[in-house]
Amino acid sequence: MRTLTLAILQTAPVPQDLEATWQKFEQQATNARSLFPHVNLIVAPELLLTAPDRLLASDPDYEARSAAPIPSPLTERIGALARELDVWLVPGSLNEIGEDGLVYNTAIAVSPEGDIVARYRKLFPWAPYETSQPGSEFVAFDIEGIGRVGLAICYDGSFPEVARQLAWLGAEVMIQPTLTSTRDREMEIVMSRANAFANQIFVVNVNASDPVGVGNSVIADPDGTIMQIAGSGEEVLIGVLDLDRVTQARELGTLGLNRPWELLASHAGAIQFPMFGGARIHPPHWTPDGADSSSSPNESTIEPLRASG
């Protein structure tokens, strides 16, 4: 059994105070690891460590206060904490100053050795309200001996292409740090379940607690069923994910019935997708004769439609 055990910290920042927010997160992560020593991975809400204020509060120096390159002194602290606790960390997301001088909303995954093994820039900022730049790449990473994890952030979950591409890259779990303070949280929960069912993966959507967010963090399983859902206040969810459930669901069907992923894979290369310019989408290892190739499992291909005659 390949088990990934998560501590999901549904918490809130100390608004406009970076140091106090870090101290709070560090203490909560340390306490979670102490109370639940079987935890492999600790996750936190979107932008937690940037210390945002409530939605309608005035916070004019927010980006100037919190934005930094990656790596930075903050990511060094995160790495040191991961080493100290001997655990994987996805500490929400950060305001990253890119090489181009622009600000991106970026999630990182840090190994128990303190290394940044994955960096994902949010593809779909919540326009027109968010001003960060969109990223351009899908990101998944491996936890050795356990499985493959994909990264998404908040509003990305409203675009089915994100979860689909992460699953296509081999992700069995989608970690989705979120900062939602509005009444559309129910829609996000629906999408978490839909993305889990459609791709037969686990979806872990961790939201900020009140007063900065509305909570209701969820874990959805490969059947699209909610395993756990939090309330609105600060709490920790311990999710024990049996990643062999992904294999089971894909081979035997969700609820023993539906096999959408198997059907999608069997049609790969056969269907033209007009919304992608008529491309034909192939899974990793696909070759024109249908045999496995030696390509990386982190790659899939989109073959443009070519005119005939």
C-alpha positions as CSV (number, residue, x, y, z in Angstrom):
1,M,0.0,0.0,0.0
2,R,1.4,3.4,-1.0
3,T,0.2,5.8,1.6
4,L,0.6,9.6,1.6
5,T,-0.4,11.1,4.9
6,L,-1.1,14.8,4.9
7,A,-1.6,17.4,7.7
8,I,-3.8,20.1,6.1
9,L,-3.4,23.3,8.1
10,Q,-6.6,25.3,7.6
11,T,-5.3,28.5,9.2
12,A,-5.1,32.3,8.7
13,P,-2.2,34.7,8.6
14,V,-1.5,37.5,11.0
15,P,-2.6,40.3,8.6
16,Q,0.2,42.5,7.4
17,D,2.8,40.9,9.7
18,L,5.2,38.6,7.9
19,E,7.2,37.6,11.0
20,A,4.2,36.9,13.2
21,T,2.7,34.9,10.4
22,W,5.8,32.8,10.0
23,Q,6.1,32.2,13.7
24,K,2.5,31.0,13.7
25,F,2.9,28.7,10.7
26,E,6.2,27.3,12.1
27,Q,4.5,26.5,15.4
28,Q,1.5,24.9,13.8
29,A,3.6,22.8,11.5
30,T,5.8,21.7,14.4
31,N,2.8,20.8,16.5
32,A,1.1,18.9,13.7
33,R,4.3,16.8,13.1
34,S,4.6,16.2,16.9
35,L,1.0,15.1,17.3
36,F,0.9,13.1,14.1
37,P,4.4,11.6,13.5
38,H,3.1,9.5,10.6
39,V,2.5,12.6,8.5
40,N,4.6,12.7,5.2
41,L,3.4,16.1,3.9
42,I,2.2,19.4,5.5
43,V,0.2,21.8,3.3
44,A,-1.1,25.3,4.0
45,P,-3.4,27.8,2.3
46,E,-2.6,30.0,-0.7
47,L,-0.4,33.1,0.0
48,L,-0.4,32.4,3.8
49,L,3.2,33.4,4.3
50,T,2.6,36.7,2.5
51,A,0.4,37.9,5.4
52,P,-2.5,39.2,3.4
53,D,-5.3,41.2,5.1
54,R,-9.0,40.5,4.7
55,L,-10.6,41.0,1.3
56,L,-12.0,44.5,1.9
57,A,-9.2,45.8,4.2
58,S,-6.7,48.4,2.9
59,D,-3.3,46.9,2.4
60,P,-1.5,49.1,-0.2
61,D,2.0,47.8,0.4
62,Y,1.1,44.1,0.1
63,E,3.2,43.2,-2.8
64,A,6.2,45.4,-1.8
65,R,6.1,43.8,1.6
66,S,5.9,40.2,0.6
67,A,7.3,39.7,-2.9
68,A,10.7,38.2,-3.3
69,P,12.7,36.0,-5.7
70,I,12.9,32.2,-5.3
71,P,15.1,31.2,-3.6
72,S,15.0,33.9,-0.9
73,P,15.5,34.1,2.9
74,L,11.9,33.0,3.3
75,T,12.4,29.8,1.2
76,E,15.6,29.1,3.2
77,R,13.5,29.2,6.4
78,I,11.0,26.9,4.8
79,G,13.8,24.5,3.8
80,A,15.2,24.6,7.3
81,L,11.8,23.8,8.8
82,A,11.3,20.8,6.4
83,R,14.7,19.4,7.5
84,E,14.0,20.0,11.1
85,L,10.6,18.2,10.9
86,D,11.8,15.6,8.4
87,V,8.7,16.2,6.3
88,W,7.6,17.4,2.9
89,L,6.1,21.0,2.9
90,V,3.8,22.7,0.4
91,P,3.5,26.0,2.5
92,G,0.7,27.5,0.4
93,S,2.1,29.9,-2.2
94,L,4.3,32.9,-2.3
95,N,4.5,36.2,-4.2
96,E,7.5,35.5,-6.4
97,I,9.5,38.2,-8.3
98,G,10.4,36.5,-11.5
99,E,13.5,36.9,-13.6
100,D,11.4,39.4,-15.7
101,G,10.7,41.6,-12.7
102,L,7.0,40.6,-12.6
103,V,5.1,39.1,-9.7
104,Y,3.8,35.5,-9.9
105,N,1.7,33.6,-7.4
106,T,4.0,30.6,-6.9
107,A,3.6,27.3,-5.0
108,I,6.7,25.4,-4.0
109,A,7.2,21.8,-2.8
110,V,10.1,21.3,-0.4
111,S,11.6,17.9,0.4
112,P,12.6,16.7,3.9
113,E,16.2,17.5,2.8
114,G,15.1,21.1,2.5
115,D,15.4,21.3,-1.3
116,I,12.8,23.0,-3.5
117,V,11.9,20.2,-5.8
118,A,9.0,21.9,-7.6
119,R,7.9,25.4,-8.3
120,Y,4.6,26.2,-9.9
121,R,3.3,29.6,-11.0
122,K,-0.5,29.9,-10.9
123,L,-1.9,29.6,-14.4
124,F,-5.2,31.3,-13.8
125,P,-5.0,34.3,-11.4
126,W,-8.5,35.4,-10.3
127,A,-9.0,38.1,-12.9
128,P,-9.8,40.9,-12.8
129,Y,-9.2,41.0,-9.0
130,E,-5.7,39.5,-8.8
131,T,-2.8,41.4,-10.5
132,S,-0.2,38.7,-10.5
133,Q,1.1,37.4,-13.8
134,P,-0.1,34.0,-15.1
135,G,2.4,31.1,-15.3
136,S,2.9,28.9,-18.3
137,E,3.8,25.4,-17.1
138,F,2.1,22.5,-15.4
139,V,4.1,21.0,-12.6
140,A,4.2,17.6,-10.9
141,F,6.8,16.0,-8.6
142,D,7.6,12.6,-7.2
143,I,7.7,11.5,-3.5
144,E,10.0,8.6,-3.7
145,G,8.4,5.3,-2.8
146,I,4.9,6.8,-2.5
147,G,3.7,8.5,-5.7
148,R,3.4,11.6,-7.9
149,V,1.8,14.9,-6.8
150,G,0.6,17.8,-9.0
151,L,0.3,21.4,-8.0
152,A,-2.5,23.8,-8.6
153,I,-3.6,27.1,-6.9
154,C,-7.1,28.2,-6.1
155,Y,-8.9,29.4,-9.2
156,D,-7.0,26.9,-11.3
157,G,-9.5,24.4,-10.1
158,S,-12.2,26.1,-12.1
159,F,-10.5,25.1,-15.3
160,P,-10.8,21.3,-15.9
161,E,-7.8,21.4,-18.2
162,V,-5.5,21.9,-15.2
163,A,-6.5,18.8,-13.3
164,R,-6.6,16.8,-16.6
165,Q,-3.1,17.8,-17.6
166,L,-1.7,17.0,-14.1
167,A,-3.3,13.6,-14.2
168,W,-1.9,13.1,-17.8
169,L,1.6,13.9,-16.3
170,G,1.1,11.0,-13.8
171,A,-0.2,12.9,-10.8
172,E,-2.3,10.8,-8.4
173,V,-2.9,13.7,-6.0
174,M,-3.6,17.3,-6.8
175,I,-2.6,19.7,-4.0
176,Q,-4.5,23.0,-4.4
177,P,-3.7,25.8,-1.9
178,T,-6.6,28.2,-1.9
179,L,-7.5,31.6,-0.4
180,T,-11.2,32.1,-0.8
181,S,-13.1,34.6,1.3
182,T,-16.3,34.8,-0.8
183,R,-19.5,32.9,-1.1
184,D,-18.5,30.9,-4.2
185,R,-16.7,28.4,-2.0
186,E,-19.5,25.9,-2.7
187,M,-18.6,26.0,-6.4
188,E,-15.0,25.3,-5.6
189,I,-16.0,22.2,-3.6
190,V,-18.1,21.0,-6.5
191,M,-15.1,21.5,-8.8
192,S,-12.8,19.6,-6.4
193,R,-15.2,16.6,-6.6
194,A,-15.6,16.9,-10.3
195,N,-11.8,17.1,-11.0
196,A,-11.3,14.1,-8.7
197,F,-13.9,12.0,-10.5
198,A,-13.1,13.0,-14.0
199,N,-9.4,12.2,-13.6
200,Q,-9.7,9.5,-10.9
201,I,-7.2,11.2,-8.6
202,F,-7.3,12.7,-5.1
203,V,-7.9,16.4,-4.8
204,V,-6.7,18.2,-1.7
205,N,-8.1,21.8,-1.6
206,V,-6.8,23.7,1.5
207,N,-8.5,27.0,2.1
208,A,-7.7,29.8,4.6
209,S,-9.8,29.9,7.8
210,D,-11.8,32.9,9.0
211,P,-11.4,35.8,9.3
212,V,-9.3,35.9,6.1
213,G,-11.0,33.0,4.3
214,V,-14.2,31.0,4.7
215,G,-12.5,27.6,5.3
216,N,-14.3,24.4,4.2
217,S,-11.0,22.7,3.1
218,V,-11.8,19.4,1.4
219,I,-10.2,16.1,0.4
220,A,-12.0,14.3,-2.5
221,D,-11.1,10.8,-3.4
222,P,-10.8,9.2,-6.9
223,D,-14.6,8.4,-6.8
224,G,-15.3,12.1,-6.4
225,T,-16.5,11.5,-2.9
226,I,-15.6,14.0,-0.1
227,M,-13.4,12.2,2.4
228,Q,-13.2,15.1,4.8
229,I,-14.4,18.7,4.9
230,A,-13.5,21.4,7.5
231,G,-15.5,24.0,9.1
232,S,-14.8,27.8,8.9
233,G,-12.3,28.1,11.7
234,E,-8.7,27.1,12.3
235,E,-8.3,23.3,12.3
236,V,-6.1,20.5,11.0
237,L,-7.3,17.7,8.8
238,I,-5.2,14.5,8.7
239,G,-5.7,12.8,5.3
240,V,-4.5,9.3,4.9
241,L,-4.4,8.7,1.1
242,D,-4.0,5.2,-0.3
243,L,-2.6,6.0,-3.7
244,D,-3.4,2.4,-4.9
245,R,-7.0,3.7,-4.8
246,V,-6.2,5.6,-8.0
247,T,-5.0,2.4,-9.7
248,Q,-8.1,0.5,-8.4
249,A,-10.5,3.2,-9.5
250,R,-9.0,3.3,-13.0
251,E,-9.0,-0.5,-13.4
252,L,-12.3,-1.3,-11.8
253,G,-14.2,2.0,-12.1
254,T,-15.3,4.7,-9.7
255,L,-17.8,3.1,-7.3
256,G,-16.9,-0.1,-9.3
257,L,-18.8,1.4,-12.4
258,N,-17.2,4.2,-14.4
259,R,-13.8,4.2,-16.1
260,P,-13.5,7.6,-17.7
261,W,-9.7,7.6,-17.6
262,E,-9.4,4.2,-19.3
263,L,-11.8,5.4,-22.0
264,L,-10.0,8.6,-22.5
265,A,-6.6,6.8,-22.9
266,S,-8.1,4.3,-25.4
267,H,-9.2,7.2,-27.6
268,A,-5.9,9.1,-27.4
269,G,-4.7,10.2,-30.8
270,A,-8.1,9.4,-32.4
271,I,-10.1,12.4,-31.4
272,Q,-9.6,15.9,-32.8
273,F,-10.1,18.6,-30.2
274,P,-11.2,21.8,-32.0
275,M,-10.7,24.0,-28.9
276,F,-7.0,23.1,-29.1
277,G,-6.7,23.9,-32.8
278,G,-7.7,20.4,-33.9
279,A,-4.8,18.8,-32.0
280,R,-4.8,15.1,-31.1
281,I,-3.7,14.5,-27.5
282,H,-1.5,11.5,-26.6
283,P,-0.6,10.1,-23.2
284,P,3.0,9.8,-22.0
285,H,4.9,7.0,-23.8
286,W,2.7,7.2,-26.9
287,T,4.3,6.5,-30.3
288,P,2.6,6.5,-33.7
289,D,2.5,2.7,-33.8
290,G,1.0,2.5,-30.3
291,A,4.0,1.1,-28.6
292,D,5.6,2.5,-25.5
293,S,8.4,4.9,-26.0
294,S,11.2,5.8,-23.6
295,S,9.9,9.3,-23.1
296,S,9.7,10.7,-19.6
297,P,6.4,10.1,-17.7
298,N,6.5,13.9,-17.1
299,E,5.8,14.5,-20.8
300,S,2.7,14.2,-22.9
301,T,2.3,15.3,-26.5
302,I,-0.2,17.3,-28.5
303,E,0.0,16.5,-32.2
304,P,-1.3,19.3,-34.5
305,L,-4.0,18.3,-37.0
306,R,-2.4,18.3,-40.5
307,A,-4.4,19.1,-43.6
308,S,-4.8,16.2,-46.0
309,G,-4.8,16.2,-49.8
